[in-house]
């Protein structure tokens, strides 16, 4: 195998998935994001416990994690939902993701008239964006452009005996064929 089927992003990155993320900028928007995710198939909500009363490095870390999640090559589009009064600026977050060339939409719950209207608005945006993502077709991509991320589960004693060596062998095999890990 010298190729894999991937989605080439406008900035040249390649992903093997074509996720539509729904990212809240603050814990207060989690429920709206989760509800949109429940109503629109093939979306991924990224609820978190941050975005309020954060300052300095703590605020910056939350921003960078959310931006990095949106920039991931496996993401084809992002909907950013704010409450309208958080410390993570939703428009700055969108601007941090946009250089990838991905689809990015932003709205805030208060401006659209509350949670119920925000869910309706978000569902409409998600359905339209999901249709655009579904129209994208994966293409053959050389293994030399594949970058895989690995993580040790560390959940029990058997991971060191079975899972980690198996993951290492798989990574070694892909690296020998030109991929990176």
C-alpha positions in Angstrom: 0.0 0.0 0.0 1.6 3.3 -1.1 -1.5 5.4 -0.9 -4.5 6.0 1.4 -7.8 7.7 0.7 -7.8 11.2 2.2 -9.3 14.6 2.1 -6.9 17.3 0.9 -7.5 20.6 2.7 -7.0 24.0 0.9 -3.8 24.6 2.9 -2.3 21.2 1.7 -2.9 19.2 4.9 -4.6 15.8 4.5 -7.1 14.1 6.8 -8.6 10.7 6.6 -11.9 12.0 8.1 -14.1 14.9 7.2 -15.6 15.9 10.5 -17.9 18.9 11.1 -17.1 20.2 14.5 -19.5 22.2 16.7 -17.3 24.1 19.1 -18.6 26.2 22.1 -16.4 29.0 23.2 -17.7 28.7 26.7 -19.3 26.1 29.0 -22.5 28.1 28.9 -22.9 27.1 25.2 -22.3 23.4 25.6 -26.0 22.4 25.7 -26.8 24.3 22.5 -23.8 22.6 20.7 -24.8 19.2 22.1 -28.4 19.6 21.0 -27.3 20.6 17.4 -25.0 17.6 17.3 -27.9 15.3 18.3 -30.1 16.8 15.6 -27.6 16.7 12.7 -26.0 13.4 11.9 -22.3 13.2 11.3 -21.4 16.2 13.4 -19.1 16.2 16.4 -19.7 18.5 19.4 -16.7 19.5 21.5 -18.2 20.5 24.9 -15.7 21.6 27.5 -15.7 23.2 31.0 -13.8 26.4 30.1 -14.2 29.9 28.7 -15.4 31.8 31.8 -13.3 33.7 34.3 -10.1 32.7 32.7 -7.2 35.1 32.3 -3.6 35.0 31.1 -2.0 31.7 30.2 -5.2 29.8 31.3 -7.3 31.7 28.8 -4.6 31.4 26.1 -4.4 27.6 26.6 -8.2 27.2 26.1 -8.0 29.3 23.0 -5.1 27.4 21.5 -6.7 24.0 22.3 -10.0 25.0 20.6 -8.1 26.6 17.6 -5.9 23.5 17.3 -8.9 21.2 17.3 -10.5 23.2 14.5 -7.3 23.2 12.5 -6.9 19.4 12.7 -6.6 17.9 9.2 -9.5 15.5 10.0 -11.8 18.5 10.3 -13.5 19.8 7.2 -15.7 22.4 8.8 -16.3 24.2 12.1 -19.3 26.0 13.6 -18.3 28.1 16.6 -21.0 29.0 19.0 -20.6 31.6 21.8 -22.9 32.9 24.4 -21.9 36.5 23.7 -20.0 37.3 26.9 -17.1 34.9 27.3 -13.4 35.5 27.4 -12.6 33.4 24.3 -13.4 35.7 21.4 -15.4 33.6 18.9 -14.3 35.7 15.9 -10.6 35.5 16.9 -11.1 31.8 17.2 -12.6 31.6 13.7 -9.7 33.7 12.3 -7.2 31.3 13.9 -8.9 28.4 12.0 -9.6 30.2 8.6 -6.1 30.1 7.2 -6.6 26.3 6.8 -9.2 27.2 4.1 -11.9 25.1 6.0 -15.5 26.1 6.2 -16.0 28.2 9.4 -19.2 29.8 10.7 -19.7 31.8 13.9 -22.7 32.9 15.9 -23.7 33.8 19.4 -26.7 32.6 21.3 -27.8 36.0 22.6 -27.7 37.6 19.2 -30.0 35.0 17.6 -32.5 35.3 20.4 -31.7 32.6 23.0 -31.1 28.9 23.1 -34.1 27.6 21.2 -33.5 29.9 18.3 -29.7 29.2 18.5 -30.4 25.5 18.2 -32.6 26.1 15.1 -30.0 28.4 13.5 -27.2 26.0 14.3 -29.1 23.0 12.8 -29.7 25.0 9.6 -26.0 25.9 9.4 -24.8 22.4 10.3 -27.1 20.8 7.7 -25.9 23.2 5.0 -22.2 22.7 5.9 -22.6 19.0 6.2 -24.0 18.8 2.7 -20.9 20.7 1.4 -18.6 18.3 3.3 -20.5 15.3 2.0 -20.0 16.5 -1.6 -16.2 16.3 -1.0 -14.7 13.0 -2.1 -11.6 11.5 -0.7 -8.7 11.1 -3.1 -5.6 8.8 -3.2 -2.8 10.4 -1.2 0.7 9.1 -0.9 1.5 7.5 2.4 4.4 10.0 2.7 1.7 12.6 3.6 0.1 10.6 6.3 0.8 11.7 9.9 -0.6 9.5 12.6 -1.0 10.4 16.2 -0.7 7.7 18.9 -1.7 7.7 22.5 -1.0 5.3 25.3 -4.3 4.4 27.0 -2.7 3.6 30.3 -6.0 2.2 31.5 -4.9 -1.2 32.7 -1.9 -3.5 33.0 -2.6 -5.2 29.6 -2.1 -2.0 27.5 1.7 -2.3 28.0 1.6 -5.9 27.1 -0.7 -5.9 24.1 -2.0 -2.6 22.9 1.2 -0.5 23.0 3.3 -3.1 21.2 0.6 -3.6 18.5 0.3 0.2 18.0 4.1 0.4 17.8 4.2 -2.4 15.2 1.5 -0.6 13.1 3.3 2.7 13.4 6.6 1.1 12.4 5.0 -0.5 9.4 3.5 2.8 8.2 6.7 4.6 8.8 8.6 2.0 6.7 6.2 2.9 3.9 6.8 6.6 4.2 4.3 7.8 6.7 5.1 9.7 9.9 4.1 9.2 13.5 
